[in-house]
Amino acid sequence: MKKARVTKSSGNVFADIGLPNAAEHSIKADLVLRIAARIKSKGLTQAKAASLLGLAQPDVSKLLRGHFAGYAYERLFGYLNALGERVSIEVSQAKTKKDARLELEMAD
């Protein structure tokens, strides 16, 4: 029997599979997960969510299934606003160039 090779994750699946702009993909995925959670917590159907977000129902379905590559941050932030979420953006000085990065913090 062949032994399976295991590689420890970096914490970002997009980086692990070698996608460019992995941090951006990860943040967009987290935003979409938050959108999905708000839709669920409000008990919205995809059709109702589509109406609220200004999308067609098939587009909501695609978004919730992870097809978010064509969505800008601003658009995802707008969807969160439409679902009753407040979005704040903070820009701060990094101590070193290595520390300069894009991060997402979400409150519960």
C-alpha positions as a LaTeX table, in Angstrom:
\begin{tabular}{lrrr}
\hline
Residue & $x$ (\AA) & $y$ (\AA) & $z$ (\AA) \\
\hline
Met1 & 0.00 & 0.00 & 0.00 \\
Lys2 & 1.31 & 3.41 & $-0.98$ \\
Lys3 & 1.65 & 5.89 & 1.87 \\
Ala4 & $-0.18$ & 9.20 & 1.37 \\
Arg5 & 1.98 & 12.30 & 1.29 \\
Val6 & 0.74 & 15.06 & 3.58 \\
Thr7 & 1.73 & 18.69 & 3.25 \\
Lys8 & 0.98 & 21.15 & 6.03 \\
Ser9 & $-1.31$ & 23.98 & 4.95 \\
Ser10 & $-0.15$ & 27.57 & 4.99 \\
Gly11 & $-3.60$ & 28.56 & 6.21 \\
Asn12 & $-4.57$ & 29.84 & 2.76 \\
Val13 & $-5.80$ & 27.14 & 0.40 \\
Phe14 & $-5.40$ & 29.49 & $-2.58$ \\
Ala15 & $-1.69$ & 29.92 & $-1.79$ \\
Asp16 & $-1.34$ & 26.19 & $-1.20$ \\
Ile17 & $-2.54$ & 25.42 & $-4.73$ \\
Gly18 & $-0.34$ & 28.14 & $-6.22$ \\
Leu19 & $-2.90$ & 30.73 & $-7.31$ \\
Pro20 & $-1.60$ & 34.25 & $-7.86$ \\
Asn21 & $-3.13$ & 36.89 & $-5.55$ \\
Ala22 & $-3.93$ & 34.19 & $-3.00$ \\
Ala23 & $-4.54$ & 36.67 & $-0.17$ \\
Glu24 & $-7.16$ & 38.49 & $-2.24$ \\
His25 & $-8.91$ & 35.22 & $-3.14$ \\
Ser26 & $-8.95$ & 34.19 & 0.51 \\
Ile27 & $-10.44$ & 37.50 & 1.64 \\
Lys28 & $-13.10$ & 37.40 & $-1.07$ \\
Ala29 & $-13.96$ & 33.84 & $-0.03$ \\
Asp30 & $-14.35$ & 35.00 & 3.58 \\
Leu31 & $-16.60$ & 37.86 & 2.46 \\
Val32 & $-18.75$ & 35.47 & 0.43 \\
Leu33 & $-19.01$ & 33.14 & 3.42 \\
Arg34 & $-20.23$ & 36.12 & 5.48 \\
Ile35 & $-22.77$ & 36.99 & 2.77 \\
Ala36 & $-24.00$ & 33.39 & 2.77 \\
Ala37 & $-24.27$ & 33.40 & 6.58 \\
Arg38 & $-26.32$ & 36.63 & 6.54 \\
Ile39 & $-28.64$ & 35.24 & 3.86 \\
Lys40 & $-29.14$ & 32.10 & 5.95 \\
Ser41 & $-29.60$ & 33.97 & 9.25 \\
Lys42 & $-32.25$ & 36.19 & 7.65 \\
Gly43 & $-34.03$ & 33.13 & 6.25 \\
Leu44 & $-33.85$ & 34.48 & 2.72 \\
Thr45 & $-34.35$ & 32.35 & $-0.34$ \\
Gln46 & $-31.88$ & 32.90 & $-3.16$ \\
Ala47 & $-34.63$ & 34.72 & $-5.06$ \\
Lys48 & $-35.29$ & 37.10 & $-2.13$ \\
Ala49 & $-31.55$ & 37.61 & $-1.64$ \\
Ala50 & $-31.16$ & 38.33 & $-5.35$ \\
Ser51 & $-33.83$ & 41.01 & $-5.18$ \\
Leu52 & $-32.18$ & 42.58 & $-2.13$ \\
Leu53 & $-28.70$ & 42.48 & $-3.68$ \\
Gly54 & $-29.74$ & 43.59 & $-7.17$ \\
Leu55 & $-28.66$ & 40.33 & $-8.77$ \\
Ala56 & $-30.36$ & 37.59 & $-10.74$ \\
Gln57 & $-31.05$ & 34.42 & $-8.72$ \\
Pro58 & $-28.63$ & 32.32 & $-10.81$ \\
Asp59 & $-25.88$ & 34.85 & $-10.00$ \\
Val60 & $-26.59$ & 34.51 & $-6.26$ \\
Ser61 & $-26.35$ & 30.74 & $-6.67$ \\
Lys62 & $-23.01$ & 31.02 & $-8.47$ \\
Leu63 & $-21.65$ & 33.45 & $-5.88$ \\
Leu64 & $-22.64$ & 31.20 & $-3.00$ \\
Arg65 & $-20.98$ & 28.24 & $-4.75$ \\
Gly66 & $-17.66$ & 30.09 & $-4.84$ \\
His67 & $-17.71$ & 31.71 & $-8.27$ \\
Phe68 & $-16.56$ & 35.13 & $-7.07$ \\
Ala69 & $-13.45$ & 35.79 & $-9.18$ \\
Gly70 & $-15.12$ & 38.61 & $-11.14$ \\
Tyr71 & $-16.37$ & 40.45 & $-8.07$ \\
Ala72 & $-14.58$ & 43.55 & $-6.76$ \\
Tyr73 & $-14.27$ & 44.12 & $-3.01$ \\
Glu74 & $-16.55$ & 47.15 & $-3.31$ \\
Arg75 & $-19.30$ & 45.03 & $-4.80$ \\
Leu76 & $-19.03$ & 42.40 & $-2.05$ \\
Phe77 & $-19.00$ & 45.17 & 0.58 \\
Gly78 & $-22.19$ & 46.55 & $-1.01$ \\
Tyr79 & $-23.87$ & 43.16 & $-0.71$ \\
Leu80 & $-22.94$ & 43.04 & 2.97 \\
Asn81 & $-24.39$ & 46.54 & 3.43 \\
Ala82 & $-27.60$ & 45.46 & 1.69 \\
Leu83 & $-27.81$ & 42.55 & 4.16 \\
Gly84 & $-27.44$ & 44.88 & 7.16 \\
Glu85 & $-23.69$ & 44.62 & 7.79 \\
Arg86 & $-21.46$ & 47.61 & 8.49 \\
Val87 & $-18.16$ & 47.53 & 6.64 \\
Ser88 & $-15.16$ & 49.54 & 7.86 \\
Ile89 & $-11.84$ & 49.86 & 6.08 \\
Glu90 & $-8.68$ & 50.78 & 7.96 \\
Val91 & $-5.36$ & 51.75 & 6.42 \\
Ser92 & $-2.35$ & 51.84 & 8.73 \\
Gln93 & 1.42 & 52.10 & 8.47 \\
Ala94 & 3.22 & 48.75 & 8.39 \\
Lys95 & 6.32 & 48.42 & 10.57 \\
Thr96 & 8.23 & 46.75 & 7.73 \\
Lys97 & 7.64 & 46.15 & 4.05 \\
Lys98 & 7.15 & 42.46 & 4.87 \\
Asp99 & 4.31 & 43.45 & 7.25 \\
Ala100 & 2.54 & 45.43 & 4.50 \\
Arg101 & $-0.37$ & 43.19 & 3.52 \\
Leu102 & $-4.09$ & 42.94 & 3.03 \\
Glu103 & $-6.01$ & 41.60 & 6.03 \\
Leu104 & $-9.64$ & 41.03 & 6.87 \\
Glu105 & $-11.07$ & 41.15 & 10.37 \\
Met106 & $-14.73$ & 40.32 & 10.93 \\
Ala107 & $-16.60$ & 40.70 & 14.18 \\
Asp108 & $-19.18$ & 38.08 & 15.11 \\
\hline
\end{tabular}
